[in-house]
Amino acid sequence: METKNIMIVGVGGQGSLLASKLLGRLLLTRGYDIKVSEVHGMSQRGGSVVTYVRFGSKVYSPIIDKGEADFIVSFELLEAARYTQYLRKGGKIVTNTQRINPMPVITGAARYPDDPVSEMRAAGIDVDAFDALSLAEQAGSPRAVNLVLMGHLSNSFDFTPEEWDAAIEQSVPAAYLALNRRAFALGRNA
């Protein structure tokens, strides 16, 4: 199997690392060679966080170069726009429509784009944008955006619901399992 590449992008504290852990566990069940790499940019202060998940028959590097990502999963709208150059032709962006102002916007040095989704689509990018935050809140916690996004992404793969559920069970604490299962289901059906 040729190598597939997924980038998970967001802002520190949104749960992108748990999402990559869940994907890694899921992919291991099918026997793929997997490489995961995390890049933290002041993540504890709301900075950008990028995680690369690469899988296939044999994966030699954990890094995804520009033009190689099959999927970009974004926890925040501007982060989706920031990484479009990494998407391969025919790739897809799955993004939460939540907006979190980065420091340059907060300080007035820059402005948040009016409609990043329209701009990305006008550039010919396949963008699946939806309000994952509202679905996470409906599941029981705004912190469950990561599982909502993973649920939505699950529609693009042939893993069974049981395989996804086993990976969720291995990735989240038992006390939060029911909430995360609800969030995943809401995302899958969004």
QUIDA-V67836 format. One record per residue. RES is the residue in one small letter. NEAR is the number of other C-alpha atoms within 12 Angstrom. Layout:
# QUIDA-V67836
res->[RES/RES]
near->[NEAR/NEAR]
This chain:
# QUIDA-V67836
res->[m/e/t/k/n/i/m/i/v/g/v/g/g/q/g/s/l/l/a/s/k/l/l/g/r/l/l/l/t/r/g/y/d/i/k/v/s/e/v/h/g/m/s/q/r/g/g/s/v/v/t/y/v/r/f/g/s/k/v/y/s/p/i/i/d/k/g/e/a/d/f/i/v/s/f/e/l/l/e/a/a/r/y/t/q/y/l/r/k/g/g/k/i/v/t/n/t/q/r/i/n/p/m/p/v/i/t/g/a/a/r/y/p/d/d/p/v/s/e/m/r/a/a/g/i/d/v/d/a/f/d/a/l/s/l/a/e/q/a/g/s/p/r/a/v/n/l/v/l/m/g/h/l/s/n/s/f/d/f/t/p/e/e/w/d/a/a/i/e/q/s/v/p/a/a/y/l/a/l/n/r/r/a/f/a/l/g/r/n/a]
near->[13/14/24/32/37/46/51/51/48/49/38/30/29/37/36/41/34/31/46/38/31/35/45/32/30/34/32/25/21/21/15/23/26/32/32/33/27/28/25/23/18/17/23/15/15/22/25/34/35/40/41/38/44/38/36/24/18/17/21/16/20/25/27/35/20/19/21/27/33/36/41/49/54/49/48/45/42/34/40/43/38/28/36/40/27/33/35/26/19/18/28/34/45/46/43/45/32/29/28/28/24/28/18/13/15/13/11/11/11/12/17/22/20/13/18/28/32/19/20/30/19/12/16/19/30/27/31/30/35/32/28/44/35/24/35/35/23/23/28/24/24/25/29/40/46/51/53/48/52/51/39/33/40/33/23/21/20/14/21/18/20/15/22/36/30/22/34/37/25/23/28/26/15/13/11/21/23/21/30/43/36/29/37/39/32/34/36/25/19/26]
